[in-house]
């Protein structure tokens, strides 16, 4: 893969640069609650401005379904971005249209505008060439810095860069996308071994393709979170009221059989913290993961599992982590995720973490500086590591 980057964009002075960013951040009471994704794209925006260009920013926020939703407007994001850039960021009221064009046609070098939520227009998720054409009218060059969206065949990610290239205008990757491809490419190309993948989250169906693909690449897989109960139940374990996808039993068995044939160690929890309901005040017990009492739900991996996972993690040279080990948002069920995060941080391995919940868990444990790479793309990073062709990356390749 040869990815075109900002180094290949040529002279930018005096140009309007459309930057597709991933500013899909949580909002609370009209303010940004977590600015990690905004901070992640600052190097790209700052470099473009420093090269004498103006910036037209585009991003999605949430899932408005192709129509305006007041709670998903980007004005609060513009406010936080302005604070971080220490310069004005003008939020626009529309995505495209005459008023947007009137503003973008008169931008001066160093100015930044933020289009309204791209997903307010149905053409975005439809990868509509006509909508992409209207976005193309707003800029002289294109930079994709939204790694979290590169697996989506959406207009601002796929059709727009292709249209820009076809018209002789630069279409390149920003520094964030460049770094993600570099790091994740390292995991594909030949990571140091042992290579350990740690997967968590709610549904095993969301990660079955990842499990299959990683079985050809890793030395061990450690599986926690609610998704582990489908694996345990498929082997005949009693998991109480825990989430189980029974229609996936055959696929789970096939995936584990494939991993065994490849000599990959697949570990599921030996013990869990179970409770009568998802509440900090609920009755809870630490019990064997394959013998959870009726009326109880497994909500975290137990201390024995943390210890066993820790032994595998300590010997690893490369670690990929995606997904929490339980309902870490509630303190009685946070110890497993925190214990795994601490073990990874102390491992000495090359460590890559993806997925919003995993990143939040690291932040809560104040371990952000202990990891080599925090990926801003949960689904995108997993699809990349499965070896899939991602629309947003394909559009930027030579």
C-alpha positions in Angstrom: 0.0 0.0 0.0 1.2 3.5 -0.9 -0.8 6.1 0.8 -0.7 9.7 -0.4 -0.2 12.0 2.5 0.2 15.7 3.3 3.8 15.3 2.0 2.3 14.7 -1.4 -0.2 17.5 -1.4 2.1 20.1 -3.0 1.7 23.8 -2.4 -1.3 24.7 -0.1 -0.8 28.4 0.3 -3.9 30.3 -0.6 -6.0 27.1 -1.1 -9.2 26.1 0.7 -8.6 22.6 2.1 -11.5 20.3 2.9 -10.6 18.3 6.0 -12.8 15.3 6.7 -12.3 15.0 10.4 -13.8 12.6 13.0 -15.4 15.0 15.5 -18.0 12.5 16.6 -17.6 13.2 20.3 -20.0 12.9 23.2 -21.9 16.0 24.2 -23.3 16.8 27.7 -25.4 19.8 28.5 -24.4 21.5 25.2 -20.6 21.0 25.7 -18.0 18.4 24.6 -17.7 15.8 27.2 -14.6 14.1 25.8 -12.3 15.9 23.3 -9.9 13.0 22.5 -11.0 12.9 18.8 -10.8 16.6 18.5 -7.2 16.7 19.9 -6.2 13.8 17.6 -6.8 15.9 14.5 -5.1 19.1 15.7 -1.7 18.3 14.2 -3.2 18.0 10.7 -5.3 21.2 11.0 -2.4 23.1 12.5 0.0 22.0 9.7 -2.4 22.9 7.0 -3.0 26.4 8.5 0.8 26.8 8.9 1.2 26.1 5.2 -0.9 29.1 4.4 -4.3 27.5 3.6 -7.8 27.9 5.0 -9.7 24.9 6.3 -13.2 23.8 5.6 -14.0 21.1 8.2 -16.5 18.4 7.7 -17.6 15.7 10.2 -20.5 13.6 11.3 -22.0 13.4 14.8 -24.2 10.6 15.9 -26.9 9.0 13.7 -29.4 11.7 12.6 -30.7 9.6 9.8 -30.3 12.1 7.0 -32.2 15.0 8.6 -31.4 17.8 11.0 -31.5 17.0 14.7 -30.8 19.9 17.0 -29.1 17.7 19.7 -26.5 16.7 17.1 -25.5 20.1 15.8 -21.8 20.8 15.7 -21.7 24.3 17.3 -20.4 22.9 20.6 -17.6 21.1 18.8 -16.6 24.3 17.0 -16.4 26.0 20.4 -14.1 23.4 21.8 -12.0 23.3 18.7 -11.6 27.0 18.8 -10.3 26.8 22.4 -7.8 24.1 21.4 -6.6 25.9 18.2 -6.6 29.3 19.9 -8.3 30.8 16.9 -11.8 31.4 15.7 -13.7 28.5 14.2 -16.9 29.5 12.5 -19.8 26.9 12.7 -22.0 27.0 9.6 -25.8 26.4 9.8 -25.9 24.1 6.7 -23.8 21.4 5.1 -24.0 22.7 1.5 -25.9 25.4 -0.3 -25.6 29.0 -1.4 -24.9 30.4 2.1 -22.1 27.9 2.7 -20.6 28.6 -0.7 -20.7 32.3 0.0 -18.6 31.8 3.1 -16.1 29.3 1.7 -15.6 31.3 -1.5 -14.2 34.2 0.5 -12.0 32.4 3.1 -8.7 34.0 3.9 -5.5 32.0 4.7 -5.7 30.9 8.4 -9.5 30.9 8.6 -11.4 27.8 9.7 -15.1 27.0 9.2 -17.0 23.9 10.3 -19.8 22.6 8.2 -23.0 21.4 9.9 -23.3 17.7 10.6 -22.6 15.9 7.3 -25.2 13.2 8.1 -27.9 15.8 8.2 -27.9 15.4 4.4 -29.1 11.9 3.2 -26.5 12.1 0.4 -23.7 11.5 2.9 -24.5 8.0 4.0 -25.7 7.1 0.5 -22.3 8.0 -1.0 -24.2 10.2 -3.4 -21.9 11.6 -6.2 -24.2 14.6 -6.5 -23.7 15.5 -2.8 -20.0 14.9 -3.1 -20.0 17.3 -6.0 -21.5 20.0 -3.9 -18.9 19.4 -1.2 -16.2 19.6 -3.9 -17.3 23.1 -4.8 -16.2 24.2 -1.3 -12.5 23.5 -1.6 -9.4 23.2 -3.7 -7.8 20.2 -2.0 -9.0 17.3 0.2 -7.5 15.8 3.3 -9.0 12.8 5.2 -8.1 12.7 8.9 -11.1 10.7 10.0 -9.8 7.3 10.5 -12.8 6.3 12.5 -14.9 6.7 9.3 -12.6 5.2 6.6 -14.5 1.9 6.6 -17.7 3.7 5.6 -18.5 4.1 1.9 -19.9 7.6 2.6 -19.8 10.6 0.3 -17.2 12.7 2.2 -15.0 9.6 2.7 -15.2 7.8 -0.7 -16.9 9.7 -3.5 -15.4 13.1 -2.6 -11.7 12.2 -2.7 -12.3 10.3 -5.9 -14.0 13.3 -7.5 -11.2 15.6 -6.3 -8.6 13.4 -7.8 -10.5 13.1 -11.1 -10.6 16.9 -11.3 -6.8 17.2 -10.7 -7.1 18.4 -7.1 -5.0 16.8 -4.3 -6.7 14.2 -2.2 -4.4 12.9 0.6 -4.4 11.4 4.1 -3.9 13.6 7.1 -1.3 12.9 9.9 -3.9 11.0 12.0 -4.9 8.6 9.2 -1.2 8.3 8.2 -0.2 7.3 11.7 -3.1 4.8 12.1 -2.2 3.1 8.8 1.5 3.0 9.8 0.8 1.4 13.2 -1.9 -1.0 12.2 0.0 -1.9 9.1 2.8 -3.0 11.5 0.4 -5.5 13.1 -0.5 -6.9 9.7 3.0 -7.0 8.2 4.9 -8.8 10.9 4.6 -7.9 14.6 7.0 -9.0 17.2 5.9 -12.3 18.8 4.2 -13.4 21.0 1.3 -11.3 19.5 -1.7 -11.3 21.9 -5.2 -9.9 21.1 -7.6 -9.0 23.9 -11.2 -8.7 22.8 -14.2 -7.6 24.8 -17.6 -6.0 24.4 -21.2 -7.1 24.4 -21.9 -9.2 21.4 -19.6 -11.9 19.9 -21.4 -11.4 16.6 -19.8 -8.0 16.3 -16.3 -9.5 16.4 -16.7 -13.0 14.9 -15.0 -11.9 11.7 -12.2 -10.3 13.7 -11.7 -13.5 15.7 -11.5 -15.6 12.5 -9.0 -13.2 10.9 -6.8 -12.8 14.0 -6.6 -16.5 14.4 -4.3 -16.5 11.4 -2.1 -13.8 12.9 -1.9 -14.0 16.7 -0.4 -16.4 19.2 -3.2 -15.9 21.8 -6.6 -14.4 22.2 -8.0 -13.4 25.5 -11.8 -12.9 25.4 -13.8 -11.1 28.1 -16.9 -8.9 28.3 -20.4 -10.2 27.7 -19.3 -11.7 24.4 -17.4 -14.4 26.3 -20.6 -15.9 27.6 -21.6 -17.1 24.1 -18.3 -19.0 23.9 -18.8 -20.5 27.4 -22.4 -21.4 26.8 -21.5 -23.0 23.4 -19.2 -25.4 25.4 -22.1 -26.3 27.7 -21.4 -23.8 30.5 -24.2 -22.4 32.7 -24.1 -18.6 32.5 -27.3 -17.6 34.3 -28.9 -14.6 32.9 -25.8 -13.4 31.0 -26.1 -12.3 27.4 -25.9 -15.2 25.0 -26.3 -15.3 21.3 -27.4 -18.9 20.8 -27.8 -18.5 17.1 -24.0 -18.0 16.9 -23.0 -21.2 18.6 -22.0 -23.1 15.5 -20.0 -20.1 14.2 -18.2 -19.8 17.6 -17.3 -23.4 17.6 -16.0 -23.2 14.1 -13.9 -20.1 15.0 -12.4 -21.8 18.0 -11.7 -25.0 16.0 -9.9 -22.9 13.4 -7.8 -21.2 16.1 -6.9 -24.5 17.7 -5.8 -25.9 14.3 -3.5 -22.8 14.0 -2.1 -23.4 17.5 -3.7 -20.2 18.9 -4.5 -20.1 22.6 -8.0 -18.9 23.1 -8.8 -18.0 26.7 -12.2 -17.2 28.2 -12.8 -16.1 31.8 -12.5 -18.7 34.5 -14.4 -16.6 37.1 -16.7 -13.6 36.9 -18.3 -11.0 39.1 -22.0 -11.7 38.7 -25.0 -9.7 40.1 -28.8 -9.9 40.2 -29.0 -6.7 38.0 -26.8 -4.0 36.5 -26.7 -1.8 39.5 -24.0 -0.7 41.9 -26.2 -1.7 44.8 -27.2 -5.2 43.5 -26.3 -8.4 45.2 -23.1 -9.7 43.6 -20.9 -12.7 43.9 -17.6 -13.9 42.4 -18.4 -17.3 40.8 -17.0 -19.7 38.2 -17.7 -18.3 34.7 -19.3 -21.6 33.6 -21.4 -22.0 36.7 -23.3 -18.7 37.2 -26.4 -19.1 39.3 -29.8 -18.5 37.9 -30.9 -15.0 38.3 -27.4 -13.7 38.1 -25.6 -12.0 35.2 -21.9 -11.9 34.6 -20.8 -8.3 34.6 -17.0 -8.4 35.0 -14.1 -10.9 34.8 -13.0 -12.1 38.2 -9.7 -11.8 40.0 -8.5 -15.3 39.0 -9.1 -14.4 35.3 -7.3 -11.1 35.7 -4.3 -13.0 37.0 -4.4 -15.6 34.3 -4.8 -13.0 31.5 -2.0 -11.1 33.2 0.5 -14.0 32.8 -0.2 -14.1 29.0 0.0 -10.4 28.7 3.3 -10.2 30.6 5.0 -12.5 28.0 3.7 -10.7 25.0 5.8 -8.5 22.6 2.8 -7.1 20.7 -0.7 -6.5 22.2 -3.9 -5.4 20.5 -6.8 -4.6 22.9 -10.4 -3.8 21.7 -13.3 -3.8 24.1 -13.8 -3.7 27.9 -13.9 -6.8 30.1 -17.2 -5.9 31.7 -19.5 -3.1 32.8 -16.6 -0.9 33.8 -18.7 2.2 34.0 -20.0 1.0 37.4 -17.3 0.8 40.1 -18.3 -2.7 41.4 -17.7 -4.1 37.9 -14.6 -2.1 36.9 -11.8 -4.1 38.5 -11.4 -6.5 35.6 -11.1 -3.9 32.9 -8.8 -1.9 35.1 -6.7 -4.9 35.9 -6.2 -5.8 32.2 -5.4 -2.2 31.3 -2.8 -2.1 34.0 -1.3 -5.4 32.9 -1.0 -4.2 29.4 0.5 -0.8 30.4 3.2 -2.7 32.5 3.9 -5.3 29.9 6.8 -3.7 27.9 5.1 -4.9 24.7 4.2 -2.7 21.7 0.6 -1.8 22.6 -2.3 -0.8 20.4 -5.7 0.0 21.9 -8.9 0.7 19.9 -12.6 1.2 20.6 -14.2 4.1 22.5 -15.0 2.1 25.6 -11.4 0.8 25.9 -10.1 4.3 25.5 -12.5 5.6 28.1 -11.3 2.9 30.5 -7.7 3.8 30.0 -8.5 7.5 30.6 -10.3 6.6 33.8 -7.3 4.6 35.0 -5.0 7.5 34.0 -2.9 5.2 31.8 -3.1 7.1 28.5 0.6 7.8 28.4 1.5 4.1 29.0 0.3 2.8 25.6 2.1 3.1 22.3 -0.9 3.9 20.2 -4.5 4.8 21.0 -6.5 4.2 17.8 -9.4 6.6 17.2 -11.2 4.0 15.0 -12.8 1.1 16.8 -14.6 -0.6 13.9 -12.2 0.8 11.3 -9.2 -0.5 13.1 -10.7 -4.0 13.4 -11.7 -4.1 9.7 -8.2 -2.9 8.8 -6.7 -5.7 10.8 -8.9 -8.2 9.2 -7.2 -7.2 5.9 -10.3 -5.7 4.3 -10.1 -2.9 1.7 -11.5 0.2 3.4 -13.2 2.7 1.1 -11.6 5.8 2.7 -8.1 4.3 2.4 -8.5 2.9 -1.1 -9.5 6.4 -2.3 -6.1 7.8 -1.0 -3.8 5.1 -2.4 -1.6 5.5 -5.5 
